Amino acid sequence: MKQTIIITECPEKQGWKKNTELCMDVKTFLRSDARMKAGKCYQGVLKRHVRCEDFKYNEYMTFVETSNKTCTKRNPRIFEGEYITITRHSDGSYRPNLRPIHIGPGFCVDSYASSVGNELMWALEGLVEER
């Protein structure tokens, strides 16, 4: 019987069932480190192997680390405010993005526009100081 478990970054969203495998040998195939480091999270595939040969029962697991290329963010957020976010593109340019506007009772256009302008000014001042 073979079981394959795919490990993701957000197990709490997947409805995982907790289990503890006792006294298991794990053979690792890592790309980033020679041996697994304590406390470090690895992304990959864990596979359980079971063999029954000559009345001997042998059980072990293998873990294969997957490539980290899928983990890199394409356009990382460098500023995240209440009204805007700013992302950096691969060519080094910056792009401001407005967050969704919730218009309801008591919404003031002047107050919203000045708040967006102030937040954009603070974000750009932070970027100019970075350089």
N, CA, C and O atoms as a MOPAC input file, in Angstrom:
PM7 MOZYME 1SCF
protein

 N      0.83700 1    -1.17400 1     0.00000 1
 C      0.00000 1     0.00000 1     0.00000 1
 C      0.88700 1     1.24400 1     0.00000 1
 O      1.70700 1     1.41700 1     0.90200 1
 N      0.73100 1     2.11400 1    -1.00300 1
 C      1.53400 1     3.33200 1    -1.08400 1
 C      0.65300 1     4.52600 1    -0.76700 1
 O     -0.49400 1     4.60600 1    -1.20600 1
 N      1.21100 1     5.45700 1     0.00600 1
 C      0.52300 1     6.68100 1     0.34000 1
 C      1.42200 1     7.84600 1    -0.02500 1
 O      2.60900 1     7.82400 1     0.29900 1
 N      0.89300 1     8.86200 1    -0.69000 1
 C      1.64700 1    10.05600 1    -1.00600 1
 C      0.94100 1    11.24200 1    -0.36800 1
 O     -0.26500 1    11.42500 1    -0.53300 1
 N      1.70800 1    12.04700 1     0.36100 1
 C      1.16900 1    13.22800 1     1.02000 1
 C      1.87900 1    14.43200 1     0.43900 1
 O      3.10800 1    14.49800 1     0.47000 1
 N      1.12900 1    15.38500 1    -0.08800 1
 C      1.72400 1    16.60300 1    -0.61800 1
 C      1.65000 1    17.67500 1     0.45300 1
 O      0.57400 1    17.98200 1     0.96500 1
 N      2.80300 1    18.24200 1     0.78800 1
 C      2.88900 1    19.23700 1     1.85100 1
 C      2.77700 1    20.62200 1     1.22900 1
 O      3.47200 1    20.92500 1     0.25900 1
 N      1.90600 1    21.46800 1     1.78200 1
 C      1.72700 1    22.83400 1     1.29600 1
 C      2.10600 1    23.81700 1     2.38200 1
 O      2.42100 1    23.43400 1     3.50900 1
 N      2.07200 1    25.09200 1     2.02600 1
 C      2.42700 1    26.12600 1     2.98400 1
 C      1.30200 1    26.41600 1     3.98200 1
 O      1.57400 1    26.95900 1     5.05200 1
 N      0.05900 1    26.07600 1     3.67000 1
 C     -1.07300 1    26.42300 1     4.52200 1
 C     -1.86500 1    25.18100 1     4.90400 1
 O     -2.99200 1    25.01900 1     4.43600 1
 N     -1.31400 1    24.28800 1     5.74700 1
 C     -2.05200 1    23.08300 1     6.08700 1
 C     -3.31800 1    23.35200 1     6.87800 1
 O     -4.24400 1    22.54300 1     6.83200 1
 N     -3.39200 1    24.48600 1     7.61900 1
 C     -4.57400 1    24.76200 1     8.40600 1
 C     -5.79100 1    25.03000 1     7.53000 1
 O     -6.91800 1    24.89000 1     8.00600 1
 N     -5.60700 1    25.40700 1     6.27700 1
 C     -6.71100 1    25.65700 1     5.36000 1
 C     -7.14900 1    24.39200 1     4.64000 1
 O     -8.17500 1    24.41100 1     3.96100 1
 N     -6.42400 1    23.30900 1     4.75900 1
 C     -6.68100 1    22.11200 1     3.98700 1
 C     -7.51300 1    21.06900 1     4.73300 1
 O     -7.93600 1    20.09600 1     4.10900 1
 N     -7.76500 1    21.21700 1     6.01300 1
 C     -8.51400 1    20.23100 1     6.77000 1
 C     -7.71100 1    18.96700 1     7.03100 1
 O     -8.23400 1    17.86400 1     6.87800 1
 N     -6.45800 1    19.10600 1     7.41900 1
 C     -5.57300 1    17.96400 1     7.64800 1
 C     -6.01300 1    17.18400 1     8.87600 1
 O     -6.60800 1    17.74400 1     9.79700 1
 N     -5.72200 1    15.89900 1     8.88600 1
 C     -5.96100 1    15.04100 1    10.02900 1
 C     -4.62500 1    14.74300 1    10.68300 1
 O     -3.69100 1    14.30600 1    10.01000 1
 N     -4.51700 1    14.97600 1    12.00000 1
 C     -3.25300 1    14.79400 1    12.72100 1
 C     -2.96000 1    13.31600 1    12.94300 1
 O     -3.86100 1    12.52800 1    13.23300 1
 N     -1.70200 1    12.95700 1    12.80600 1
 C     -1.26700 1    11.59500 1    13.07100 1
 C      0.21200 1    11.64200 1    13.42800 1
 O      0.94000 1    12.50700 1    12.94200 1
 N      0.65900 1    10.72300 1    14.27000 1
 C      2.06300 1    10.63100 1    14.62700 1
 C      2.56100 1     9.25200 1    14.23600 1
 O      2.04600 1     8.23800 1    14.70500 1
 N      3.56900 1     9.22200 1    13.37100 1
 C      4.19100 1     7.96300 1    12.97000 1
 C      5.38300 1     7.74000 1    13.88800 1
 O      6.30300 1     8.55700 1    13.91400 1
 N      5.37900 1     6.65200 1    14.63800 1
 C      6.44200 1     6.38500 1    15.59500 1
 C      7.53200 1     5.51600 1    14.98200 1
 O      7.25100 1     4.64900 1    14.15500 1
 N      8.76800 1     5.74900 1    15.38600 1
 C      9.92600 1     4.92800 1    15.01400 1
 C     10.01500 1     4.72200 1    13.50600 1
 O     10.08200 1     3.58500 1    13.04000 1
 N     10.01600 1     5.80000 1    12.74700 1
 C     10.07900 1     5.70200 1    11.29000 1
 C     11.44400 1     6.15100 1    10.79800 1
 O     12.00700 1     7.12300 1    11.30300 1
 N     11.97100 1     5.44400 1     9.81700 1
 C     13.17800 1     5.87200 1     9.13000 1
 C     12.74400 1     6.74300 1     7.96300 1
 O     11.86400 1     6.35900 1     7.19300 1
 N     13.36100 1     7.92300 1     7.82800 1
 C     13.02300 1     8.83600 1     6.74400 1
 C     14.28700 1     9.09400 1     5.93100 1
 O     15.29000 1     9.57300 1     6.45900 1
 N     14.22700 1     8.77200 1     4.65100 1
 C     15.32700 1     9.05600 1     3.73300 1
 C     14.97600 1    10.37000 1     3.03700 1
 O     13.90400 1    10.49200 1     2.44500 1
 N     15.89000 1    11.36700 1     3.10900 1
 C     15.59200 1    12.68300 1     2.54600 1
 C     16.41800 1    12.93900 1     1.29100 1
 O     17.57900 1    12.54300 1     1.19300 1
 N     15.78600 1    13.61000 1     0.34300 1
 C     16.43200 1    14.08800 1    -0.87300 1
 C     16.18400 1    15.59500 1    -0.91700 1
 O     15.11700 1    16.04900 1    -1.33000 1
 N     17.19400 1    16.36500 1    -0.48100 1
 C     17.03700 1    17.81500 1    -0.33500 1
 C     17.81300 1    18.56900 1    -1.40400 1
 O     18.87900 1    18.13200 1    -1.84000 1
 N     17.26800 1    19.70300 1    -1.82200 1
 C     17.95000 1    20.58700 1    -2.77400 1
 C     18.71500 1    21.69000 1    -2.04100 1
 O     19.77200 1    22.12300 1    -2.50200 1
 N     18.18900 1    22.14500 1    -0.90500 1
 C     18.74900 1    23.32700 1    -0.25300 1
 C     19.81300 1    23.01400 1     0.79900 1
 O     20.75000 1    23.79600 1     0.96200 1
 N     19.70000 1    21.91000 1     1.50700 1
 C     20.62300 1    21.58400 1     2.58900 1
 C     21.09700 1    20.13800 1     2.46100 1
 O     20.42500 1    19.30900 1     1.84700 1
 N     22.26900 1    19.84000 1     3.05100 1
 C     22.76100 1    18.46200 1     3.05900 1
 C     21.92500 1    17.61300 1     4.01700 1
 O     21.59800 1    16.46900 1     3.70300 1
 N     21.57600 1    18.16500 1     5.18600 1
 C     20.71000 1    17.49500 1     6.15600 1
 C     19.62500 1    18.47000 1     6.57200 1
 O     19.81800 1    19.68400 1     6.51000 1
 N     18.49000 1    17.94600 1     6.99300 1
 C     17.40100 1    18.81100 1     7.44600 1
 C     17.82700 1    19.57900 1     8.69000 1
 O     18.44500 1    19.01800 1     9.59500 1
 N     17.49500 1    20.85900 1     8.72900 1
 C     17.81300 1    21.69900 1     9.87400 1
 C     16.61600 1    21.75800 1    10.80100 1
 O     15.47300 1    21.80400 1    10.34500 1
 N     16.87200 1    21.75500 1    12.09100 1
 C     15.80800 1    21.79900 1    13.09100 1
 C     15.04100 1    23.11400 1    12.98400 1
 O     15.64400 1    24.18700 1    12.93400 1
 N     13.72700 1    23.03000 1    12.94900 1
 C     12.87900 1    24.21000 1    12.91600 1
 C     12.65000 1    24.80200 1    11.54100 1
 O     11.81600 1    25.69500 1    11.39500 1
 N     13.36600 1    24.33200 1    10.52300 1
 C     13.20500 1    24.87600 1     9.17600 1
 C     12.11100 1    24.10500 1     8.44100 1
 O     12.05500 1    22.87800 1     8.52000 1
 N     11.24400 1    24.81900 1     7.72800 1
 C     10.17800 1    24.18200 1     6.96100 1
 C     10.68300 1    23.86200 1     5.55900 1
 O     11.36600 1    24.67500 1     4.93600 1
 N     10.34800 1    22.69200 1     5.07600 1
 C     10.71800 1    22.25700 1     3.73200 1
 C      9.44100 1    21.94700 1     2.96200 1
 O      8.48800 1    21.39900 1     3.51600 1
 N      9.42800 1    22.29900 1     1.69100 1
 C      8.28500 1    22.00900 1     0.84200 1
 C      8.64100 1    20.82900 1    -0.04100 1
 O      9.69700 1    20.82500 1    -0.67300 1
 N      7.77400 1    19.82800 1    -0.09300 1
 C      8.07900 1    18.66800 1    -0.89900 1
 C      7.04000 1    17.57800 1    -0.77100 1
 O      5.89900 1    17.83200 1    -0.38800 1
 N      7.44700 1    16.35300 1    -1.09900 1
 C      6.54400 1    15.20900 1    -1.08900 1
 C      7.08000 1    14.15800 1    -0.12300 1
 O      8.24600 1    13.77000 1    -0.19800 1
 N      6.22000 1    13.70200 1     0.78200 1
 C      6.55300 1    12.65700 1     1.73000 1
 C      5.83400 1    11.38900 1     1.27700 1
 O      4.62300 1    11.39700 1     1.05900 1
 N      6.59500 1    10.29200 1     1.13500 1
 C      6.01900 1     9.04500 1     0.63700 1
 C      6.30800 1     7.91900 1     1.62100 1
 O      7.42600 1     7.79100 1     2.12100 1
 N      5.29400 1     7.10800 1     1.89300 1
 C      5.42100 1     5.98600 1     2.82400 1
 C      5.59300 1     4.69400 1     2.03300 1
 O      4.82200 1     4.41500 1     1.11500 1
 N      6.60800 1     3.90500 1     2.39200 1
 C      6.89700 1     2.64300 1     1.71900 1
 C      6.69900 1     1.49500 1     2.70800 1
 O      7.12100 1     1.58400 1     3.86100 1
 N      6.06000 1     0.42100 1     2.25700 1
 C      5.85500 1    -0.76300 1     3.07900 1
 C      6.28700 1    -1.97200 1     2.25400 1
 O      5.84800 1    -2.15000 1     1.11800 1
 N      7.15900 1    -2.80600 1     2.84500 1
 C      7.62000 1    -4.03100 1     2.17200 1
 C      7.40200 1    -5.22800 1     3.08600 1
 O      7.65100 1    -5.16200 1     4.29000 1
 N      6.94200 1    -6.30100 1     2.50500 1
 C      6.82000 1    -7.57100 1     3.22900 1
 C      7.57200 1    -8.62300 1     2.41500 1
 O      7.07200 1    -9.09500 1     1.39400 1
 N      8.77100 1    -8.98800 1     2.86600 1
 C      9.59100 1    -9.98000 1     2.17300 1
 C     10.06100 1   -11.03600 1     3.16300 1
 O     10.57700 1   -10.69900 1     4.22900 1
 N      9.89200 1   -12.28700 1     2.82900 1
 C     10.35500 1   -13.40000 1     3.66600 1
 C      9.92500 1   -13.24000 1     5.11500 1
 O     10.73600 1   -13.37000 1     6.03200 1
 N      8.65800 1   -12.96000 1     5.31200 1
 C      8.06100 1   -12.79900 1     6.63400 1
 C      8.67200 1   -11.64300 1     7.43700 1
 O      8.54200 1   -11.59300 1     8.66100 1
 N      9.33900 1   -10.71500 1     6.73700 1
 C      9.87600 1    -9.51600 1     7.39300 1
 C      9.07100 1    -8.31600 1     6.92700 1
 O      8.83200 1    -8.13300 1     5.73300 1
 N      8.66700 1    -7.52200 1     7.86700 1
 C      7.88300 1    -6.32200 1     7.57700 1
 C      8.81400 1    -5.12400 1     7.68600 1
 O      9.40200 1    -4.88300 1     8.74000 1
 N      8.94800 1    -4.38300 1     6.61200 1
 C      9.84300 1    -3.22500 1     6.58500 1
 C      9.04600 1    -2.00800 1     6.13900 1
 O      8.37600 1    -2.03800 1     5.10700 1
 N      9.12200 1    -0.93800 1     6.92300 1
 C      8.38500 1     0.27300 1     6.61400 1
 C      9.32200 1     1.46700 1     6.76100 1
 O     10.03900 1     1.57700 1     7.75600 1
 N      9.31900 1     2.36200 1     5.77500 1
 C     10.14000 1     3.56600 1     5.83900 1
 C      9.48500 1     4.65100 1     5.00000 1
 O      8.52900 1     4.39100 1     4.27000 1
 N     10.00200 1     5.86300 1     5.10800 1
 C      9.45600 1     6.99200 1     4.35700 1
 C     10.57100 1     7.69200 1     3.59900 1
 O     11.73100 1     7.66500 1     4.01100 1
 N     10.20800 1     8.32000 1     2.48700 1
 C     11.14200 1     9.17900 1     1.76000 1
 C     10.51600 1    10.56600 1     1.63800 1
 O      9.30600 1    10.70900 1     1.46400 1
 N     11.36100 1    11.56800 1     1.73400 1
 C     10.92400 1    12.94900 1     1.55300 1
 C     11.75900 1    13.55400 1     0.44000 1
 O     12.98800 1    13.53700 1     0.50200 1
 N     11.09000 1    14.09500 1    -0.59000 1
 C     11.76500 1    14.73600 1    -1.71500 1
 C     11.38000 1    16.20500 1    -1.71100 1
 O     10.20900 1    16.55400 1    -1.85900 1
 N     12.38900 1    17.06900 1    -1.53900 1
 C     12.13500 1    18.51300 1    -1.54500 1
 C     11.87600 1    18.96500 1    -2.96500 1
 O     12.60500 1    18.59200 1    -3.88400 1
 N     10.83100 1    19.77400 1    -3.14800 1
 C     10.51000 1    20.28800 1    -4.47400 1
 C     11.25800 1    21.58000 1    -4.73400 1
 O     11.81900 1    22.18100 1    -3.81800 1
 N     11.26300 1    21.99400 1    -5.96400 1
 C     11.96900 1    23.20500 1    -6.37100 1
 C     11.31600 1    24.42900 1    -5.75400 1
 O     10.09100 1    24.49900 1    -5.65000 1
 N     12.12700 1    25.39200 1    -5.34400 1
 C     11.61300 1    26.62500 1    -4.75300 1
 C     11.24500 1    27.66900 1    -5.79100 1
 O     10.81900 1    28.76300 1    -5.42000 1
 N     11.39000 1    27.37900 1    -7.06700 1
 C     11.08400 1    28.37100 1    -8.09000 1
 C      9.62400 1    28.78700 1    -8.05800 1
 O      9.30100 1    29.92600 1    -8.39700 1
 N      8.72600 1    27.87800 1    -7.65500 1
 C      7.31200 1    28.21100 1    -7.60000 1
 C      6.97800 1    29.08200 1    -6.40100 1
 O      5.89000 1    29.65500 1    -6.35100 1
 N      7.88400 1    29.20000 1    -5.42800 1
 C      7.60800 1    29.96000 1    -4.22100 1
 C      7.92700 1    31.44500 1    -4.34300 1
 O      7.51000 1    32.23100 1    -3.49200 1
 N      8.64900 1    31.84300 1    -5.36900 1
 C      9.02700 1    33.24400 1    -5.48200 1
 C      7.83200 1    34.06000 1    -5.95300 1
 O      7.10100 1    33.65400 1    -6.85700 1
 N      7.64800 1    35.20500 1    -5.33200 1
 C      6.56400 1    36.08500 1    -5.71700 1
 C      6.95500 1    36.84300 1    -6.97200 1
 O      8.08700 1    37.31100 1    -7.10100 1
 N      6.03100 1    36.95800 1    -7.87800 1
 C      6.30900 1    37.65100 1    -9.12600 1
 C      6.49700 1    39.14600 1    -8.91700 1
 O      7.49700 1    39.71400 1    -9.35700 1
 N      5.55800 1    39.77600 1    -8.26100 1
 C      5.62900 1    41.21000 1    -7.98900 1
 C      5.41800 1    41.42000 1    -6.49000 1
 O      4.28100 1    41.58600 1    -6.04800 1
 N      6.49200 1    41.41400 1    -5.70500 1
 C      6.32100 1    41.50500 1    -4.24900 1
 C      5.78200 1    42.86500 1    -3.82000 1
 O      6.07800 1    43.89400 1    -4.42700 1
 N      4.98000 1    42.83900 1    -2.75500 1
 C      4.46100 1    44.08700 1    -2.18300 1
 C      5.54900 1    44.69900 1    -1.32900 1
 O      6.10700 1    44.03700 1    -0.45400 1
 N      5.84900 1    45.95400 1    -1.57700 1
 C      6.85500 1    46.62500 1    -0.76800 1
 C      6.23400 1    47.65100 1     0.17400 1
 O      6.89400 1    48.14200 1     1.08900 1
 N      4.95100 1    47.97500 1    -0.05600 1
 C      4.21000 1    48.83700 1     0.86400 1
 C      2.77100 1    48.35300 1     0.87900 1
 O      2.17400 1    48.11900 1    -0.17100 1
 N      2.21900 1    48.20600 1     2.07500 1
 C      0.83400 1    47.77000 1     2.20800 1
 C      0.15700 1    48.66700 1     3.22600 1
 O      0.38900 1    48.54100 1     4.42900 1
 N     -0.67400 1    49.56700 1     2.74600 1
 C     -1.35700 1    50.50900 1     3.62700 1
 C     -2.84300 1    50.23500 1     3.69400 1
 O     -3.33400 1    49.20500 1     3.23300 1
 N     -3.54600 1    51.19200 1     4.28400 1
 C     -4.99900 1    51.05500 1     4.42800 1
 C     -5.71600 1    51.33400 1     3.11200 1
 O     -6.76000 1    50.74300 1     2.83700 1
 N     -5.16300 1    52.22700 1     2.30000 1
 C     -5.81600 1    52.62900 1     1.05900 1
 C     -5.09200 1    52.16200 1    -0.20000 1
 O     -5.72800 1    51.95500 1    -1.23400 1
 N     -3.76400 1    51.99200 1    -0.12900 1
 C     -2.99400 1    51.59800 1    -1.31300 1
 C     -1.98200 1    50.51400 1    -0.96900 1
 O     -1.63400 1    50.31300 1     0.19500 1
 N     -1.51700 1    49.82100 1    -2.00500 1
 C     -0.36200 1    48.93300 1    -1.91300 1
 C      0.56700 1    49.30900 1    -3.05700 1
 O      0.11700 1    49.78400 1    -4.10000 1
 N      1.86300 1    49.09600 1    -2.86000 1
 C      2.84000 1    49.35000 1    -3.91600 1
 C      3.60800 1    48.06000 1    -4.14800 1
 O      4.11900 1    47.44700 1    -3.21100 1
 N      3.68200 1    47.65300 1    -5.41900 1
 C      4.41000 1    46.44400 1    -5.79700 1
 C      5.61600 1    46.82500 1    -6.64500 1
 O      5.62700 1    47.86300 1    -7.30600 1
 N      6.63300 1    45.96200 1    -6.61300 1
 C      7.83100 1    46.17600 1    -7.42600 1
 C      7.84600 1    45.12700 1    -8.53800 1
 O      7.70300 1    43.93200 1    -8.27700 1
 N      8.01800 1    45.58000 1    -9.76300 1
 C      8.06100 1    44.67900 1   -10.91100 1
 C      9.49900 1    44.21100 1   -11.15400 1
 O     10.44400 1    44.77100 1   -10.60000 1
 N      9.65100 1    43.18200 1   -11.98500 1
 C     10.96800 1    42.59000 1   -12.21600 1
 C     11.94400 1    43.57000 1   -12.86900 1
 O     13.15800 1    43.41500 1   -12.73700 1
 N     11.42100 1    44.57500 1   -13.57200 1
 C     12.30900 1    45.56400 1   -14.19000 1
 C     12.70600 1    46.68000 1   -13.22500 1
 O     13.42400 1    47.60200 1   -13.61200 1
 N     12.24900 1    46.60800 1   -11.97800 1
 C     12.61400 1    47.60100 1   -10.96800 1
 C     11.61800 1    48.73200 1   -10.81300 1
 O     11.77200 1    49.56500 1    -9.92100 1
 N     10.59900 1    48.78400 1   -11.65900 1
 C      9.61000 1    49.85500 1   -11.56000 1
 C      8.59900 1    49.53900 1   -10.45800 1
 O      8.40700 1    48.38100 1   -10.08700 1
 N      7.95900 1    50.58900 1    -9.94300 1
 C      6.98200 1    50.46500 1    -8.87400 1
 C      5.59200 1    50.75200 1    -9.40800 1
 O      5.42500 1    51.56000 1   -10.32200 1
 N      4.57700 1    50.07600 1    -8.82700 1
 C      3.20500 1    50.29400 1    -9.26400 1
 C      2.31500 1    50.47100 1    -8.04300 1
 O      2.19500 1    49.55200 1    -7.23400 1
 N      1.68100 1    51.64800 1    -7.89200 1
 C      0.71900 1    51.82000 1    -6.80300 1
 C     -0.63700 1    51.23200 1    -7.20600 1
 O     -1.07500 1    51.38300 1    -8.34700 1
 N     -1.28000 1    50.57400 1    -6.27600 1
 C     -2.59100 1    49.96500 1    -6.51100 1
 C     -3.54900 1    50.43100 1    -5.42600 1
 O     -3.21100 1    50.41100 1    -4.24200 1
 N     -4.74700 1    50.85300 1    -5.82900 1
 C     -5.76600 1    51.24600 1    -4.86000 1
 C     -6.46500 1    50.01400 1    -4.32000 1
 O     -6.76700 1    49.08000 1    -5.06200 1
 N     -6.71900 1    50.02200 1    -3.02600 1
 C     -7.50300 1    48.95100 1    -2.41600 1
 C     -8.98400 1    49.20900 1    -2.71000 1
 O     -9.34600 1    50.32300 1    -3.08800 1
 N     -9.84200 1    48.20200 1    -2.54400 1
 C    -11.28100 1    48.40800 1    -2.79300 1
 C    -11.85700 1    49.50500 1    -1.90400 1
 O    -11.47900 1    49.64900 1    -0.74200 1
 N    -12.77100 1    50.26600 1    -2.47100 1
 C    -13.42200 1    51.36800 1    -1.76100 1
 C    -14.78700 1    50.89200 1    -1.28000 1
 O    -15.56700 1    50.34000 1    -2.05700 1
 N    -15.07200 1    51.10400 1    -0.00700 1
 C    -16.37700 1    50.75000 1     0.55400 1
 C    -17.15400 1    52.04100 1     0.76400 1
 O    -16.93500 1    52.75800 1     1.74000 1
 N    -18.05400 1    52.32900 1    -0.15200 1
 C    -18.85000 1    53.55600 1    -0.08300 1
 C    -20.15400 1    53.23600 1     0.63100 1
 O    -20.91600 1    52.36800 1     0.20400 1
 N    -20.39700 1    53.93500 1     1.70400 1
 C    -21.61500 1    53.72200 1     2.48400 1
 C    -22.05700 1    55.02600 1     3.10000 1
 O    -21.58500 1    56.09300 1     2.70600 1
 N    -22.94900 1    54.95600 1     4.05200 1
 C    -23.39800 1    56.18500 1     4.72300 1
 C    -22.22500 1    56.86600 1     5.43100 1
 O    -21.44600 1    56.21200 1     6.12500 1
 N    -22.10900 1    58.14900 1     5.25700 1
 C    -21.04600 1    58.90300 1     5.90300 1
 C    -19.74000 1    58.92300 1     5.12500 1
 O    -18.74200 1    59.43900 1     5.62700 1
 N    -19.71600 1    58.37300 1     3.90300 1
 C    -18.49500 1    58.37900 1     3.10200 1
 C    -18.24200 1    59.80000 1     2.60700 1
 O    -19.12700 1    60.44000 1     2.03800 1
 N    -17.01300 1    60.28700 1     2.83400 1
 C    -16.65400 1    61.64600 1     2.43100 1
 C    -15.57300 1    61.56600 1     1.37100 1
 O    -14.48300 1    61.05900 1     1.63400 1
 N    -15.85600 1    62.05300 1     0.19200 1
 C    -14.92700 1    61.99800 1    -0.93300 1
 C    -13.66200 1    62.78800 1    -0.62500 1
 O    -12.56000 1    62.31700 1    -0.90600 1
 N    -13.79900 1    63.97800 1    -0.05500 1
 C    -12.63100 1    64.82100 1     0.24800 1
 C    -11.70200 1    64.12900 1     1.24900 1
 O    -10.48300 1    64.13600 1     1.07700 1
 N    -12.27900 1    63.53700 1     2.28900 1
 C    -11.48000 1    62.85700 1     3.29600 1
 C    -10.77600 1    61.63900 1     2.69900 1
 O     -9.60300 1    61.39500 1     2.98200 1
 N    -11.49600 1    60.87900 1     1.87400 1
 C    -10.89800 1    59.70500 1     1.23800 1
 C     -9.73400 1    60.10900 1     0.32500 1
 O     -8.66400 1    59.50200 1     0.38000 1
 N     -9.94000 1    61.12500 1    -0.50700 1
 C     -8.90000 1    61.55900 1    -1.44500 1
 C     -7.66300 1    62.07000 1    -0.70300 1
 O     -6.53800 1    61.78300 1    -1.11300 1
 N     -7.85700 1    62.81700 1     0.37500 1
 C     -6.69500 1    63.32000 1     1.11000 1
 C     -5.97200 1    62.17400 1     1.84100 1
 O     -4.74600 1    62.18700 1     1.95200 1
 N     -6.72900 1    61.19000 1     2.33500 1
 C     -6.10600 1    60.03800 1     2.99900 1
 C     -5.27600 1    59.22700 1     2.01000 1
 O     -4.16700 1    58.80400 1     2.33800 1
 N     -5.79900 1    59.00400 1     0.80200 1
 C     -5.05500 1    58.27500 1    -0.23300 1
 C     -3.79800 1    59.04300 1    -0.60800 1
 O     -2.72300 1    58.45800 1    -0.74200 1
 N     -3.93600 1    60.36300 1    -0.77900 1
 C     -2.78100 1    61.18700 1    -1.12800 1
 C     -1.70300 1    61.16200 1    -0.05600 1
 O     -0.51800 1    61.04600 1    -0.37000 1
 N     -2.10500 1    61.27000 1     1.21300 1
 C     -1.13500 1    61.21800 1     2.31800 1
 C     -0.42800 1    59.87200 1     2.37000 1
 O      0.78800 1    59.81300 1     2.55000 1
 N     -1.18900 1    58.78800 1     2.21400 1
 C     -0.58700 1    57.45800 1     2.27500 1
 C      0.37600 1    57.24200 1     1.11200 1
 O      1.43200 1    56.63700 1     1.29300 1
 N      0.03400 1    57.72000 1    -0.05900 1
 C      0.92900 1    57.61500 1    -1.21700 1
 C      2.20900 1    58.41500 1    -0.97900 1
 O      3.29700 1    57.96800 1    -1.34300 1
 N      2.08700 1    59.58900 1    -0.37300 1
 C      3.25500 1    60.40200 1    -0.06400 1
 C      4.16600 1    59.69400 1     0.94400 1
 O      5.38600 1    59.70300 1     0.78000 1
 N      3.58700 1    59.07700 1     1.99000 1
 C      4.38800 1    58.36200 1     2.99200 1
 C      5.09800 1    57.16800 1     2.35000 1
 O      6.26400 1    56.89900 1     2.63700 1
 N      4.38400 1    56.46200 1     1.48400 1
 C      4.98300 1    55.28400 1     0.83600 1
 C      6.15100 1    55.69500 1    -0.05900 1
 O      7.20000 1    55.05000 1    -0.04700 1
 N      5.97400 1    56.75400 1    -0.82600 1
 C      7.03100 1    57.19600 1    -1.73100 1
 C      8.21400 1    57.77700 1    -0.96400 1
 O      9.36000 1    57.60700 1    -1.37900 1
 N      7.95200 1    58.46000 1     0.14500 1
 C      9.05500 1    58.95400 1     0.97600 1
 C      9.89400 1    57.79600 1     1.49600 1
 O     11.12000 1    57.88600 1     1.54700 1
 N      9.23800 1    56.71300 1     1.87900 1
 C      9.96700 1    55.52100 1     2.33700 1
 C     10.81000 1    54.91300 1     1.23400 1
 O     11.90600 1    54.41700 1     1.49600 1
 N     10.32200 1    54.94100 1     0.01400 1
 C     11.07500 1    54.38700 1    -1.11400 1
 C     12.27300 1    55.25800 1    -1.46000 1
 O     13.33900 1    54.74300 1    -1.79700 1
 N     12.10700 1    56.56300 1    -1.38000 1
 C     13.21400 1    57.47900 1    -1.70500 1
 C     14.32000 1    57.32900 1    -0.65300 1
 O     15.50200 1    57.38000 1    -0.99500 1
 N     13.95000 1    57.14600 1     0.62300 1
 C     14.94900 1    56.95400 1     1.66800 1
 C     15.66800 1    55.62700 1     1.52500 1
 O     16.82000 1    55.50300 1     1.94000 1
 N     14.99500 1    54.60600 1     0.93000 1
 C     15.63000 1    53.29900 1     0.73600 1
 C     16.80800 1    53.38500 1    -0.21800 1
 O     17.83000 1    52.73600 1     0.00200 1
 N     16.68300 1    54.16300 1    -1.25300 1
 C     17.70400 1    54.23500 1    -2.29000 1
 C     18.88900 1    54.92600 1    -1.81900 1
 O     19.85400 1    55.07700 1    -2.56900 1

